[in-house]
Amino acid sequence: MRLKRYNIYFILIIFLGYIGYKTVVGSLSDKAIDTKSTTIKAVVIDEKNFLGNSPVSHTFSYSYKFTLNSEVFKGDTKDPELKVGDSVLVEYAESNPKYNRLYNK
C-alpha cells in the first residue's frame, strides 16, 4: 500500500514538473521573440502535430522548417489549414533561432 502511494506522488511530481517546464520555456520563447526578432520564409513539411483531443478527432497541423547559417530549425504551424509545401513567414529570436513562431502581424 505504501509503495502505491509513493508511485502516485512520483507521477504527480513528474506531471507538475512537466507543466511547469512547458510554462517556463514558452514564456522564455515569447519574451526572446518579442525582445528582438527577425522574419524569414519557411516551408511547411510533412511532420504532423496532433492537436487537443486528437485521438478522437485526429485534427493535426504540419510543422515548418527554415535554414539559417546552415542550421535547420523547425516549428509547429498550429494551423490545420496549411498544407505540405506551403510557404509561411516565421519570426525568430535573433539571440536564439530555436525560439520561433509563425509571423501573424
SETORFI-637386 format. One record per residue: chain; residue in three letters; x, y negated, z of N, C-alpha, C in turn. Coordinates in nm, 4 decimals, always signed. Layout:
SITE  chaine  residu        nX        nY        nZ       caX       caY       caZ        cX        cY        cZ
SITE       A     ALA         X         Y         Z         X         Y         Z         X         Y         Z
...
end
This chain:
SITE  chaine  residu        nX        nY        nZ       caX       caY       caZ        cX        cY        cZ
SITE       A     MET   +0.0829   +0.1195   +0.0000   +0.0000   +0.0000   +0.0000   +0.0872   -0.1257   +0.0000
SITE       A     ARG   +0.1928   -0.1212   +0.0795   +0.2799   -0.2364   +0.0895   +0.3532   -0.2627   -0.0423
SITE       A     LEU   +0.3891   -0.1558   -0.1128   +0.4573   -0.1678   -0.2410   +0.3662   -0.2323   -0.3453
SITE       A     LYS   +0.2388   -0.1988   -0.3456   +0.1443   -0.2588   -0.4394   +0.1339   -0.4090   -0.4167
SITE       A     ARG   +0.1318   -0.4493   -0.2902   +0.1219   -0.5912   -0.2574   +0.2439   -0.6671   -0.3113
SITE       A     TYR   +0.3639   -0.6094   -0.2968   +0.4849   -0.6735   -0.3491   +0.4805   -0.6831   -0.5013
SITE       A     ASN   +0.4275   -0.5813   -0.5660   +0.4147   -0.5848   -0.7123   +0.3211   -0.6969   -0.7555
SITE       A     ILE   +0.2123   -0.7147   -0.6844   +0.1182   -0.8215   -0.7167   +0.1844   -0.9574   -0.6970
SITE       A     TYR   +0.2581   -0.9747   -0.5866   +0.3289   -1.1003   -0.5617   +0.4326   -1.1262   -0.6709
SITE       A     PHE   +0.5049   -1.0229   -0.7081   +0.6071   -1.0353   -0.8112   +0.5463   -1.0793   -0.9441
SITE       A     ILE   +0.4383   -1.0165   -0.9842   +0.3708   -1.0520   -1.1094   +0.3176   -1.1944   -1.1022
SITE       A     LEU   +0.2622   -1.2332   -0.9897   +0.2115   -1.3687   -0.9720   +0.3240   -1.4722   -0.9822
SITE       A     ILE   +0.4364   -1.4453   -0.9201   +0.5504   -1.5366   -0.9261   +0.6021   -1.5486   -1.0691
SITE       A     ILE   +0.6116   -1.4373   -1.1402   +0.6566   -1.4393   -1.2802   +0.5602   -1.5227   -1.3641
SITE       A     PHE   +0.4318   -1.5029   -1.3471   +0.3299   -1.5750   -1.4237   +0.3378   -1.7256   -1.3969
SITE       A     LEU   +0.3436   -1.7635   -1.2700   +0.3515   -1.9059   -1.2348   +0.4826   -1.9679   -1.2824
SITE       A     GLY   +0.5908   -1.8924   -1.2757   +0.7191   -1.9409   -1.3257   +0.7156   -1.9657   -1.4754
SITE       A     TYR   +0.6511   -1.8773   -1.5487   +0.6383   -1.8929   -1.6943   +0.5566   -2.0175   -1.7280
SITE       A     ILE   +0.4468   -2.0373   -1.6579   +0.3631   -2.1555   -1.6803   +0.4441   -2.2830   -1.6509
SITE       A     GLY   +0.5168   -2.2832   -1.5415   +0.5996   -2.3984   -1.5064   +0.7083   -2.4238   -1.6093
SITE       A     TYR   +0.7719   -2.3186   -1.6558   +0.8770   -2.3308   -1.7567   +0.8214   -2.3922   -1.8852
SITE       A     LYS   +0.7086   -2.3409   -1.9330   +0.6480   -2.3929   -2.0560   +0.6082   -2.5391   -2.0405
SITE       A     THR   +0.5598   -2.5757   -1.9246   +0.5205   -2.7148   -1.8989   +0.6417   -2.8067   -1.9032
SITE       A     VAL   +0.7491   -2.7677   -1.8384   +0.8704   -2.8498   -1.8335   +0.9328   -2.8614   -1.9728
SITE       A     VAL   +0.9462   -2.7502   -2.0441   +1.0059   -2.7529   -2.1779   +0.9212   -2.8368   -2.2725
SITE       A     GLY   +0.7896   -2.8229   -2.2669   +0.7016   -2.9034   -2.3517   +0.7153   -3.0511   -2.3226
SITE       A     SER   +0.7260   -3.0847   -2.1964   +0.7419   -3.2239   -2.1568   +0.8761   -3.2798   -2.2044
SITE       A     LEU   +0.9834   -3.2026   -2.1904   +1.1149   -3.2458   -2.2361   +1.1165   -3.2641   -2.3874
SITE       A     SER   +1.0533   -3.1726   -2.4574   +1.0467   -3.1800   -2.6032   +0.9749   -3.3062   -2.6478
SITE       A     ASP   +0.8576   -3.3312   -2.5918   +0.7812   -3.4508   -2.6281   +0.8577   -3.5781   -2.5953
SITE       A     LYS   +0.9213   -3.5810   -2.4796   +0.9957   -3.7011   -2.4398   +1.1142   -3.7253   -2.5328
SITE       A     ALA   +1.1857   -3.6188   -2.5696   +1.3008   -3.6328   -2.6593   +1.2570   -3.6833   -2.7958
SITE       A     ILE   +1.1461   -3.6311   -2.8480   +1.0969   -3.6745   -2.9786   +1.0468   -3.8178   -2.9715
SITE       A     ASP   +0.9757   -3.8514   -2.8643   +0.9219   -3.9869   -2.8501   +1.0311   -4.0915   -2.8310
SITE       A     THR   +1.1447   -4.0525   -2.7745   +1.2538   -4.1454   -2.7486   +1.3200   -4.1910   -2.8791
SITE       A     LYS   +1.3674   -4.0966   -2.9584   +1.4309   -4.1310   -3.0859   +1.4182   -4.0120   -3.1794
SITE       A     SER   +1.3377   -4.0292   -3.2843   +1.3143   -3.9180   -3.3758   +1.3343   -3.9605   -3.5205
SITE       A     THR   +1.3505   -3.8612   -3.6042   +1.3648   -3.8788   -3.7474   +1.2714   -3.7799   -3.8150
SITE       A     THR   +1.2227   -3.8155   -3.9330   +1.1357   -3.7241   -4.0069   +1.2138   -3.6552   -4.1177
SITE       A     ILE   +1.1665   -3.5358   -4.1528   +1.2300   -3.4564   -4.2574   +1.1221   -3.3692   -4.3223
SITE       A     LYS   +1.1426   -3.3335   -4.4470   +1.0494   -3.2468   -4.5180   +1.0785   -3.1014   -4.4805
SITE       A     ALA   +0.9719   -3.0256   -4.4536   +0.9838   -2.8838   -4.4191   +0.8888   -2.8046   -4.5070
SITE       A     VAL   +0.9089   -2.6743   -4.5111   +0.8233   -2.5871   -4.5901   +0.7587   -2.4838   -4.4979
SITE       A     VAL   +0.6317   -2.4534   -4.5242   +0.5584   -2.3541   -4.4447   +0.6046   -2.2152   -4.4877
SITE       A     ILE   +0.6361   -2.1309   -4.3891   +0.6891   -1.9971   -4.4162   +0.5916   -1.8900   -4.3678
SITE       A     ASP   +0.6148   -1.7683   -4.4101   +0.5268   -1.6553   -4.3780   +0.5625   -1.5964   -4.2415
SITE       A     GLU   +0.5402   -1.6758   -4.1381   +0.5613   -1.6334   -3.9997   +0.4387   -1.6786   -3.9217
SITE       A     LYS   +0.3580   -1.5829   -3.8768   +0.2297   -1.6152   -3.8149   +0.2430   -1.6425   -3.6653
SITE       A     ASN   +0.1610   -1.7366   -3.6166   +0.1498   -1.7700   -3.4747   +0.0018   -1.7603   -3.4399
SITE       A     PHE   -0.0340   -1.6600   -3.3631   -0.1745   -1.6394   -3.3305   -0.2208   -1.7388   -3.2254
SITE       A     LEU   -0.3415   -1.7906   -3.2437   -0.3957   -1.8972   -3.1595   -0.4977   -1.8436   -3.0596
SITE       A     GLY   -0.5016   -1.9044   -2.9412   -0.6064   -1.8797   -2.8418   -0.6422   -1.7349   -2.8208
SITE       A     ASN   -0.7684   -1.7020   -2.8479   -0.8161   -1.5654   -2.8274   -0.7973   -1.4838   -2.9547
SITE       A     SER   -0.6799   -1.4907   -3.0117   -0.6511   -1.4295   -3.1410   -0.6805   -1.2794   -3.1499
SITE       A     PRO   -0.6696   -1.2001   -3.0425   -0.7060   -1.0595   -3.0592   -0.8523   -1.0407   -3.1017
SITE       A     VAL   -0.9360   -1.1387   -3.0714   -1.0767   -1.1301   -3.1094   -1.1002   -1.1951   -3.2452
SITE       A     SER   -1.0558   -1.3198   -3.2602   -1.0851   -1.3953   -3.3821   -0.9776   -1.3808   -3.4899
SITE       A     HIS   -0.8573   -1.3422   -3.4516   -0.7443   -1.3281   -3.5434   -0.7077   -1.4592   -3.6124
SITE       A     THR   -0.7369   -1.5726   -3.5501   -0.7003   -1.7024   -3.6044   -0.5505   -1.7241   -3.5821
SITE       A     PHE   -0.4841   -1.7737   -3.6842   -0.3404   -1.7982   -3.6727   -0.3007   -1.9179   -3.7566
SITE       A     SER   -0.1820   -1.9671   -3.7284   -0.1204   -2.0710   -3.8104   +0.0174   -2.0195   -3.8512
SITE       A     TYR   +0.0703   -2.0766   -3.9568   +0.2039   -2.0381   -4.0020   +0.3094   -2.1308   -3.9412
SITE       A     SER   +0.4313   -2.0824   -3.9411   +0.5458   -2.1634   -3.8981   +0.5989   -2.2429   -4.0155
SITE       A     TYR   +0.6806   -2.3417   -3.9852   +0.7532   -2.4156   -4.0874   +0.9014   -2.4063   -4.0549
SITE       A     LYS   +0.9841   -2.4354   -4.1560   +1.1282   -2.4396   -4.1309   +1.1890   -2.5540   -4.2104
SITE       A     PHE   +1.2974   -2.6068   -4.1553   +1.3756   -2.7090   -4.2232   +1.5220   -2.6861   -4.1901
SITE       A     THR   +1.6073   -2.7377   -4.2774   +1.7512   -2.7207   -4.2600   +1.8152   -2.8574   -4.2369
SITE       A     LEU   +1.9015   -2.8617   -4.1377   +1.9716   -2.9850   -4.1026   +2.1151   -2.9488   -4.0692
SITE       A     ASN   +2.2101   -3.0050   -4.1413   +2.3528   -2.9758   -4.1203   +2.3806   -2.8259   -4.1237
SITE       A     SER   +2.3264   -2.7576   -4.2232   +2.3440   -2.6129   -4.2456   +2.2831   -2.5256   -4.1367
SITE       A     GLU   +2.2015   -2.5823   -4.0506   +2.1348   -2.5054   -3.9457   +1.9846   -2.5077   -3.9703
SITE       A     VAL   +1.9200   -2.3907   -3.9543   +1.7767   -2.3782   -3.9796   +1.7000   -2.3942   -3.8484
SITE       A     PHE   +1.5942   -2.4750   -3.8522   +1.5076   -2.4965   -3.7370   +1.3655   -2.4603   -3.7760
SITE       A     LYS   +1.2899   -2.4071   -3.6807   +1.1523   -2.3658   -3.7063   +1.0581   -2.4272   -3.6049
SITE       A     GLY   +0.9296   -2.4294   -3.6413   +0.8261   -2.4761   -3.5516   +0.6918   -2.4217   -3.5960
SITE       A     ASP   +0.5926   -2.4336   -3.5119   +0.4570   -2.3868   -3.5403   +0.3765   -2.5028   -3.5969
SITE       A     THR   +0.3118   -2.4819   -3.7115   +0.2306   -2.5886   -3.7701   +0.1074   -2.6174   -3.6852
SITE       A     LYS   +0.0573   -2.5176   -3.6148   -0.0638   -2.5282   -3.5329   -0.1834   -2.5744   -3.6160
SITE       A     ASP   -0.1781   -2.5453   -3.7460   -0.2845   -2.5838   -3.8386   -0.3189   -2.4642   -3.9268
SITE       A     PRO   -0.4325   -2.3973   -3.8986   -0.4699   -2.2785   -3.9766   -0.4990   -2.3069   -4.1239
SITE       A     GLU   -0.5136   -2.4335   -4.1609   -0.5441   -2.4699   -4.2999   -0.4196   -2.4672   -4.3898
SITE       A     LEU   -0.3013   -2.4806   -4.3320   -0.1790   -2.4818   -4.4123   -0.1445   -2.3404   -4.4582
SITE       A     LYS   -0.0912   -2.3320   -4.5790   -0.0581   -2.2033   -4.6403   +0.0914   -2.1943   -4.6684
SITE       A     VAL   +0.1401   -2.0717   -4.6847   +0.2805   -2.0473   -4.7146   +0.3188   -2.1227   -4.8419
SITE       A     GLY   +0.4310   -2.1949   -4.8354   +0.4797   -2.2718   -4.9493   +0.4420   -2.4186   -4.9454
SITE       A     ASP   +0.3444   -2.4559   -4.8609   +0.3067   -2.5972   -4.8482   +0.4241   -2.6768   -4.7915
SITE       A     SER   +0.4339   -2.8024   -4.8324   +0.5334   -2.8932   -4.7764   +0.4683   -2.9752   -4.6661
SITE       A     VAL   +0.5420   -2.9956   -4.5584   +0.4929   -3.0753   -4.4466   +0.6028   -3.1710   -4.4024
SITE       A     LEU   +0.5634   -3.2765   -4.3369   +0.6587   -3.3722   -4.2808   +0.6715   -3.3424   -4.1318
SITE       A     VAL   +0.7936   -3.3291   -4.0864   +0.8228   -3.2919   -3.9478   +0.9056   -3.4023   -3.8846
SITE       A     GLU   +0.8796   -3.4298   -3.7578   +0.9670   -3.5212   -3.6831   +1.0442   -3.4387   -3.5815
SITE       A     TYR   +1.1711   -3.4736   -3.5650   +1.2563   -3.4013   -3.4708   +1.3368   -3.5007   -3.3880
SITE       A     ALA   +1.3734   -3.4565   -3.2689   +1.4555   -3.5408   -3.1812   +1.5972   -3.5452   -3.2364
SITE       A     GLU   +1.6494   -3.6641   -3.2570   +1.7850   -3.6772   -3.3100   +1.8873   -3.6138   -3.2161
SITE       A     SER   +1.8606   -3.6170   -3.0875   +1.9535   -3.5606   -2.9900   +1.9521   -3.4078   -2.9890
SITE       A     ASN   +1.8405   -3.3474   -3.0333   +1.8293   -3.2019   -3.0337   +1.7197   -3.1595   -3.1311
SITE       A     PRO   +1.7548   -3.1266   -3.2552   +1.6545   -3.0943   -3.3570   +1.5661   -2.9734   -3.3267
SITE       A     LYS   +1.6053   -2.8914   -3.2283   +1.5168   -2.7795   -3.1944   +1.3853   -2.8307   -3.1342
SITE       A     TYR   +1.3856   -2.9548   -3.0889   +1.2633   -3.0199   -3.0445   +1.2010   -3.0870   -3.1668
SITE       A     ASN   +1.0991   -3.0239   -3.2228   +1.0374   -3.0761   -3.3436   +0.8881   -3.0462   -3.3442
SITE       A     ARG   +0.8149   -3.1213   -3.4283   +0.6703   -3.1038   -3.4421   +0.6262   -3.1673   -3.5724
SITE       A     LEU   +0.5057   -3.1316   -3.6154   +0.4510   -3.1938   -3.7358   +0.4372   -3.3428   -3.7132
SITE       A     TYR   +0.4650   -3.4194   -3.8156   +0.4515   -3.5649   -3.8099   +0.3061   -3.5984   -3.8366
SITE       A     ASN   +0.2377   -3.6598   -3.7398   +0.0934   -3.6862   -3.7500   +0.0608   -3.8338   -3.7398
SITE       A     LYS   +0.1304   -3.9208   -3.8088   +0.1009   -4.0632   -3.7971   +0.0552   -4.1185   -3.9269
end
